[in-house]
Amino acid sequence: MNKKLEFFSSMAVAFIVLILVFLCIRFSGQGKFATHGGTNPSDVKCIYTSVWPDNEYTRLICEPESGTIEYILDGSNAGYYAIFYNNISEEEIQKYIDQLKTLGYAEEASASESVSTGVLLRKDETWISIAYSEGGFGIRISVEKS
C-alpha cells in the first residue's frame, strides 16, 4: 500500500510541475524562454550528486538549509536547471519558499492537493517552480529571455 501511495505522490508532483511550467510560460507576458537548441532530451543531463551546484541558475536563488540533494537535471542548453531533494519536511520547504520571498521573489501561482503542492515564484525574468510532496521536492529555475 505504501508503494502505491509513493507512486501516486510522485505522479501528482510530476503533474503539478507540468502545470507550473505551463503557467510559467502562460503568465510570463511574452513567453520567450531561452531554448538554446530546443528541448531535445539529449540537451538535458541527469547528474547524481549531493553537492549544491554553482552556476548561472543557482546563483539566482539561495540554497535550502535542509534536505539532501538527490539529483540534478541540467537543462541549461534548454533554458532551465532543476534540483531534486529528499529528506525534507513540508515546514522546511515552506521556510525555504519564505527565504526566496525575502530575496524578492513573488508568488505568481500555487496549487495543492492531498499529497502534493506546487508554487510558482517570479523575480524579474527569473521563474522558480517548486513542487513538493511528503519527504521530497524539486526546484526548477528558468530565465526568461527577451
Stockholm file with secondary structure:
# STOCKHOLM 1.0

chainA/1-146         MNKKLEFFSSMAVAFIVLILVFLCIRFSGQGKFATHGGTNPSDVKCIYTSVWPDNEYTRLICEPESGTIEYILDGSNAGYYAIFYNNISEEEIQKYIDQLKTLGYAEEASASESVSTGVLLRKDETWISIAYSEGGFGIRISVEKS
#=GR chainA/1-146 SS CHHHHHHHHHHHHHHHHHHHHHHHHHTTSSCCBCCSSTTCGGGCEEECCSSCCCSTTGGGSCCCSSSEEEEEEEEGGGTEEEEEEEEECHHHHHHHHHHHHHTTCEEEEEEECSSEEEEEEEETTEEEEEEEETEEEEEEEEEBCC
#=GC SS_cons         CHHHHHHHHHHHHHHHHHHHHHHHHHTTSSCCBCCSSTTCGGGCEEECCSSCCCSTTGGGSCCCSSSEEEEEEEEGGGTEEEEEEEEECHHHHHHHHHHHHHTTCEEEEEEECSSEEEEEEEETTEEEEEEEETEEEEEEEEEBCC
//
